[in-house]
């Protein structure tokens, strides 16, 4: 029933959604827990805001992403709203999901309510995906040049790059896409602002599929739901991640080095 990874789990999305709705009714004022979009838009639309749960794939037992909506009064203090959101974050953490992103929208129109309504739309992601997606081409990993010597010595090791998220340590990779897309996304999101040079490491599919770790099923890859793009032909491209180490012997000897400040590109040897 549960996804287990290193003795940790992500509960089924339906389990999380059920408890999210229960928490809304337990801690929100009754008129907010039952508020409908019709009240916000000034229409007769009956759908309740707290029922606005969007899944990336409803057929999956553990959806990669869950987007929820939490209505609050716009006059609520920011500190109180943060404390409220933390209760939902705690629920997500306890069920194997982590905070990914949030957007706030204020609704001017409302029926039967005493104040403007601010709705927090929050996206949570599953800590442990259960579907091994594999890959269909060479894999690429973006890292800062200051991290390269350690990778040259030990290989790629799972690590969390951000204090903002609470996901378990991972290695993020790009699945056979143009290197300019890799640099644009990897350097802007994954790296720290003071880094000015980045290395793009290639893991050849031909080497990887014949490695004992992959053939034994110990090295698995999962889709990163926070990234999606299209190449020049309009084909969808996605990023993936793994929880496992990638031996240094699997890294191709040619490394692409990108100068973040001037946009220059050069190559160097990995070994």
GUMI-455354 format. One line per 10 residues: number of its first residue (from 1); for each residue x, y, z of C-alpha. Coordinates in steps of 0.1 Angstrom, whole numbers. Layout:
// residues N
NUM) X,Y,Z; ...;
//
This chain:
// residues 271
1) 0,0,0; 28,24,8; 59,33,-12; 90,23,8; 124,37,1; 152,32,27; 125,24,53; 107,57,46; 74,61,28; 50,83,10;
11) 14,76,18; -11,73,-11; -23,106,-23; -59,98,-16; -49,94,21; -32,128,22; -62,145,4; -87,130,29; -67,143,59; -61,177,42;
21) -99,182,39; -104,171,75; -78,195,87; -94,224,68; -127,217,86; -109,214,120; -89,246,120; -106,270,95; -136,290,104; -167,271,93;
31) -177,297,67; -142,294,51; -140,256,53; -173,255,34; -167,285,11; -174,279,-26; -159,294,-57; -193,308,-64; -191,329,-33; -157,342,-44;
41) -167,349,-79; -202,361,-72; -217,333,-92; -237,301,-84; -208,278,-88; -211,253,-60; -176,237,-59; -159,242,-25; -125,258,-25; -110,231,-2;
51) -121,205,-27; -99,220,-53; -72,193,-52; -54,189,-85; -34,157,-91; -8,154,-119; -20,118,-125; -51,106,-106; -45,70,-117; -14,67,-96;
61) -14,56,-60; 12,82,-52; 8,113,-74; 41,132,-80; 23,165,-72; -7,176,-52; -20,212,-54; -44,223,-27; -63,255,-19; -66,270,16;
71) -90,299,20; -82,326,46; -94,361,53; -73,387,36; -71,407,68; -53,379,86; -19,388,99; 10,374,77; 25,357,108; -9,340,115;
81) -12,329,79; 23,314,80; 15,296,112; -17,282,96; 2,271,65; 28,253,87; 0,231,101; -6,219,65; 31,216,59; 33,194,90;
91) 5,172,77; 23,169,43; 56,160,60; 39,133,82; 25,117,51; 56,117,29; 51,150,9; 72,182,10; 64,218,2; 73,228,-33;
101) 57,261,-41; 29,285,-31; 8,313,-47; -16,336,-30; -47,351,-48; -71,377,-33; -107,376,-44; -126,409,-44; -160,394,-50; -177,373,-23;
111) -212,365,-12; -221,361,25; -185,367,38; -173,395,60; -139,402,43; -119,398,11; -107,362,8; -71,353,2; -66,317,-11; -33,300,-6;
121) -27,276,-35; 1,252,-24; 19,225,-43; 33,195,-25; 55,169,-40; 59,132,-31; 92,126,-13; 93,91,-27; 80,84,-61; 71,48,-67;
131) 74,47,-105; 108,39,-120; 106,59,-153; 139,48,-167; 155,71,-194; 157,72,-232; 190,88,-239; 223,101,-224; 219,118,-190; 233,152,-179;
141) 240,167,-145; 248,203,-138; 271,212,-110; 293,241,-99; 330,239,-107; 339,241,-70; 320,208,-66; 338,191,-95; 369,178,-76; 348,159,-51;
151) 328,143,-79; 360,134,-97; 371,116,-66; 339,100,-53; 314,102,-82; 279,117,-80; 263,115,-45; 227,124,-36; 225,158,-20; 198,184,-12;
161) 207,217,-28; 181,238,-11; 170,247,24; 137,257,10; 126,221,3; 124,191,25; 129,163,0; 154,135,7; 188,137,-9; 188,132,-46;
171) 208,135,-78; 190,156,-104; 196,148,-140; 184,158,-174; 173,131,-198; 188,137,-232; 180,173,-239; 199,202,-255; 227,214,-234; 215,251,-236;
181) 183,241,-219; 203,222,-193; 224,253,-186; 195,277,-186; 175,256,-161; 203,240,-140; 223,272,-135; 193,294,-126; 176,270,-102; 201,245,-88;
191) 231,266,-83; 240,293,-57; 242,329,-68; 280,333,-61; 289,304,-85; 301,318,-118; 312,286,-136; 292,254,-141; 301,219,-153; 278,197,-174;
201) 286,161,-168; 274,134,-193; 265,98,-183; 263,78,-215; 233,55,-218; 254,28,-234; 276,26,-203; 248,30,-178; 225,2,-190; 254,-23,-188;
211) 265,-13,-153; 258,-39,-125; 240,-13,-103; 215,-6,-131; 212,-42,-143; 205,-53,-107; 178,-27,-102; 196,-9,-75; 200,23,-96; 165,36,-105;
221) 153,69,-119; 122,89,-111; 105,118,-129; 110,153,-115; 75,168,-116; 87,203,-111; 104,205,-145; 90,201,-180; 101,216,-213; 99,211,-250;
231) 127,208,-275; 128,226,-309; 107,198,-324; 80,202,-297; 89,169,-280; 83,170,-242; 116,168,-222; 117,161,-185; 142,160,-157; 147,129,-136;
241) 164,121,-103; 178,91,-84; 184,84,-47; 215,63,-55; 252,71,-60; 264,72,-96; 300,59,-98; 326,82,-113; 334,56,-139; 301,62,-155;
251) 308,99,-161; 320,107,-197; 355,121,-199; 345,152,-218; 330,179,-195; 313,210,-208; 322,241,-187; 299,272,-189; 309,306,-178; 278,320,-160;
261) 291,356,-161; 301,359,-198; 283,329,-213; 315,313,-226; 316,276,-232; 347,254,-231; 355,217,-226; 378,200,-201; 387,164,-192; 370,147,-163;
271) 400,123,-156;
//
